[in-house]
Amino acid sequence: VNVRRSGLTVAGCMAVVALLAQPACAGQQGDSRSDPYAAYAAGDYDAAIRGLRALVRANPAEARPRRTLVAALAEVGRYDEAEAAAKETDSAELANSLGEVLVRVGRLDEAVVAFRRAVAGRAADRNTARLNLAMLDDRRGNTEAALDSFDTFIDLYNGSTRLDARDLIAVAEAVRRLGVRDPQLFKDAVKALDEAIKEDNVTIDGSPAGYDARVQMGNLFLEKFNSTEAQPLFREVLEKNEHHPGALLGMAVAKNFDGSAESMELVEQSLKVNPNDVAALVFRARLLLDLERPADARKDIDTALSIDAHSLDALSARATMEFLAGDDAAFAASRREILAINPVYADLYNQVAELAVRQRRYAGSVELAAQAVALDPRSWTGYGILGLNELRLGEVAKARTDLEKSFAGDPYNPWIKNTLDLLDTFGQYRIVKTARFELMLYGSEADLLSQWIGPLAEEAFDSLSRRYHYTPKTPVRVEVYPRHADFSVRTVGIAGLGALGVCFGNVLAIDSPAARERGDFNWGSTLWHELTHTMTLGLSNHRVPRWFTEGLSVLEERRARPGWGDDLTPDFIAAWKKGDILPFSRLNEGFVRPKYPQMVIFSYYEASLVSQMIEERHGFDAILSMLKAYGEGKSDETVIQDVLGMKPAAFDKQFEEWVRTRFAKQIDAVVVQDEGLIGRALGAVRGGGDRAAGFAGDLQRGAELVKAGNDDEARTVLQRARDQFPEYVGSGNAYVQLAGVEERAGNLAAAVSDLEALAAINENDYDANLAIAGLRERMNDPRGAAVALERAIYISPYDKALHEKLAALHAQAGDLQGVVRARRALVALDPVDKADARYQLALALFEAGDTAGARREVLNALEIAPNFERAQELLLRIRSGRSDEAGADRTMQETGS
Amino acid sequence: LYEKKKDLERRVNELRALKDTMDPERYQSELEKLLVDLSLTNQEIHKMEGGAP
C-alpha cells in the first residue's frame, strides 16, 4: 500500500476564503521607472525588456536578469528574441527558460534537450524542468510515465522542510494532473498553491510568485467549473498588472463560463499583449465558432498553428471546424495528425463533442464522446458528455450509467451531479403515450396536463409535418417539469436558465405551467415552438443556424393561434431607433453573446421577422430550400446567395427597409427617451412625471380622462393610442381601458372586441380571457365564452372555478366532449369532494356516449362513497343500457374462477 | 333489506382493504358486483319506504 495516495501530508492548508482576504501580491513592487523587475511586475513590458537587456549586458554571467528577460519576452510573444536571449549563455540556469520558449512554438524535441540540461545541471529551476518533461510526456500520450513522474512531486513535497514558490507551483501542477487517478488530489493542488501565494513577497526571478500561483489556481477552479472563486484570483493579478496575458485569458474564460459578452473583449486584450499566444488564439477561435463565425475562427486557428504546428488544442479546434462543416475527409486527416502526436488524446473528441452540442448536434456528440472514452477510459469529461447527450436523445438508462462513471472519476462537475440528482426524481413522473408522443409528466399533474398537451402535440405534429414536408422519427418525447430548476438542470445541467423550453431533436423539455407565475408564459405556444425545432433540426440534419431555427419557431407560433408568439414592442422599436438591434448578418450574436439583457428576446423577434420576410418575398419553398442547404453544411453567406440570390450585406439592407416600411407607423409613434420609454409612459399613466410624447402620451391622457369619468373623450384618445401602436399590450394598454369604457356604456360587443384584439396579440393575458368569457356569457354566447376559457388554459390550467365554468358553458353549448374534458380536469385537480367530481365525470362520459368510461368512473365514485345515491342511480342506468355485455362478463367470471 | 345493505357495505369495506393485494381486474369486477347489489338494495329500500327510486 502506498500511503502517499492520501496526497500531501504537510499540515496547514489555508482556507481559500481567508487567503483571498489578504492583500494581493504585496511587497514586490518597486519603482517601475528605474527598476526593470518592478516594470515587469507592473506589466510595463517595454520598459522591463529595455531595463533587463541593460542589466544582462552589465552582468552577463548572472542568471536572474536573463531569465526574467526571457520570461518577459515570452510573455509578450516575442519568442525569437526570447530564444536568442536564452541561448546567449550555455548556463544550465537558462535551460528551463529556453525549453519553455521552445514549447510555446512547438519545438518539443529541442525543449526536451533543454529541460534535461536544466535537470542534469542542477539548475535552481530544475524541479520546474522535471515537471515540464513530465508534461511533455503527457502531451505525447506517454500517460503512465507522465503520471509516475508527477507522482514524484508528492515525494518532493512530503520530503522537504520548505519549498520555494516556484517548486510549490510545480508540485501543484503535478498533483492537479494526478487528479485523473484520484480526484481528491485536486484539493492538494489548491493547498500547494495556497502556500505558494503565501510566498507573495518573493519573486520567481522577476515575476511575483503570487501572479503565477493565482493564475494557476484560477485555472484550476475553472477546470472544476467554479467561476465564482476563479474570478477574484485573476482580478487580484490584474489589479497589479492590468496587462497580464494569463490573467486576462483566465478572466475571459471565466466570463465565457458565465455567458458574458465581456469574454471576447478580455481575450482580445490578452492577445493585444501577446498576439502569439496559442491558448488565447484557440480560445478566441472557439468563441467565434460559438458565434457561428467559422471564417473568423479559421484565421485564429491558422495563426495558432503557424506558431505551434503541434498544438493539440489548435489542431482540435481545426478538427472541430471540419467536423461541424461536414468535411469528413479533412476531419479524418486532422484526427490522424493529432493521434500521431498523442495516440490517447481523448480531448480531441471531447472538444469537438462539446462544440457540436452547442450547435445542437447531439447524436454526433454522443458518437464523439464514445470515441473519447474508448481511447482513454479515464476521460471523465468524455463520460460526462456521453451521459448528458444520451439523456438529450432520451436514452435514460445508458445516460445514468455513463454519468455515474463520470461522477466517480470527477466529483467536482456540478452538471453531472445535478443531472444525477434529477434522474433520481424521474420515478415521480408518469409516461403518457399518444399516437406519436411519449409525454413525461409529473405524477400529480399528469392527468390534468395530458388532456391538453397530448392533443396539442398531435395537432402540431400534423400541421408542421404538412408544412415542412418532414415526418420526424416517433415517438417524440416531451418532458414537462413543474419546477423550473429541474427543467434548467435537464437542459444545461445547472439551475438558472432563462428559457421556457428546449428541443434536442426528438426529445423536448418544457416548463410545466406550474414552473412559473401565471401570466409569465404560454405553455401551448412553447410546446409548438419546440416542436418546430424538431422539424427544422431534423430537416437540416441539425445544422440550421440558431437565428433561423428560432425565427421559424416563433413564426410558427404566430401561425398556430392568434396571439401566440412574440410581437412588436415599443422597446424593440426604441432599440431599433437607437441602433441596438443587430443586423441580420450578426444575428447569432444576439442569442449567443447578448450585449444587454433584452437582446436575446429582441433577437428571437428579429429572427422571426427575417423568416417572415423570406416567406413573404420568396415563398415558403425558399425556407425549405434554405434548411436543405444548411443541412448540406453550407454557410449563411452561401445559403443567402444560392437561395435568395443576394449577398448578406444586401440582405441586411433589404431587411432594414422591410422593417422600416412595415412598421413605419410604430417607428413614428415611439419617442426614444433616455430613461426608457415604457417606464416613462407608465410613470405618466400612474400620474407622475412629465407628459410623455407619442402614443405613450395618448395612453396617459386616456387614463386621466377615464379617471375623471370622461369616457367619451377617453374613447377617442385611447383609440388613437391603440391605432398608433396596435401591438402594445403591456401594462396600461389601450385595449383594457377601451373595454372598460365600452362596458360602462353597455356596449358589450365592443368591449369584447377590444379584449379579443388584446388576446390576439398577448398570449399571456389570463385575466383578459376571463373577462371575455364573462362578457360573452352575459351576451348569451356560451360557445364564445368557452373558447376564451380554453385559451386561458394554455396560460394556466390550475383554476378549479375555471373548469367548473367551462363544464357549464360546454353543456349549454351542447359540446359534450368539452364537458368531459372539464370534468376530467376537475377530477385531476384533487377536489375536496372526490366522489362527486368522479360522479360528474361519469355522468358527462355517459351523456357523451362513452359507457365504458362512465362505468369506470361511477365505480370510482362509489368506491369512495358506496351509498352515494346519484352515483348508484347512474350505475344502474349504465347497467340497464348494457345488460347483455354485463351478462357475458358474469359468465366469464363464473367459468374462469 | 337493511341487514342486506349493512352486509354489502361491510363486504365493500373488506374488499377495499384487499385492493392492493388483488389482481386489478378481479377487484374491479367484484367491486362492481357488490356496488350493483348495494344500489339495487337501496332502490328497494326507497321503494318500500315510499320515496323516489
Interface residues (C-beta under 8 A of the other chain):
Chain A: R855 L859 L862 E863 P866 N867 E869 Q872 E873 L875 L876 R879 D889 Q893 S897
Chain B: L8 E9 V12 R16 R26 Q28 S29 L31 E32 L35 V36 L38 S39 L40 N42 Q43
